[in-house]
Amino acid sequence: MPTIRRTTKEVQVDDMLYIFDVVQVADAFEACVAATDVAHCELDHPPATKRPLAADDMESAEGKES
């Protein structure tokens, strides 16, 4: 599943933003999502918090990809 690394501790998957306390956990979560489903990765590498992206968050993420 494609991800966008928003910051060193923030990983976007689809329309959800996962926020981590530790960079290494964010790294492991991102690698996990590339290989398996998000629900499994949330259990193995739990984020500190997660939130749905607002429309303006989605637009700024698209600008980072190009």
C-alpha positions, 0 to 999 in steps of 0.5 A, spaced: 500 500 500 502 506 498 505 511 503 507 518 504 512 520 509 509 527 511 515 528 517 520 523 520 514 521 525 508 522 520 506 517 515 500 518 511 496 511 508 490 513 504 486 518 507 489 517 514 495 520 518 499 516 523 503 519 528 509 516 532 513 518 538 519 515 535 522 515 528 524 508 528 517 505 530 515 510 524 520 507 519 518 500 521 510 501 520 512 504 513 516 498 511 510 493 514 505 497 510 509 496 504 508 488 505 502 487 509 495 490 511 495 497 515 491 493 521 496 488 522 501 494 522 497 498 527 498 492 532 505 491 531 507 498 530 502 502 534 502 509 532 501 514 538 495 517 535 492 517 528 487 522 525 483 522 518 486 527 513 482 534 512 481 536 505 487 541 506 492 536 508 490 532 502 492 538 497 499 539 501 501 532 501 499 532 493 504 538 492 510 534 496 509 528 491 511 532 485 
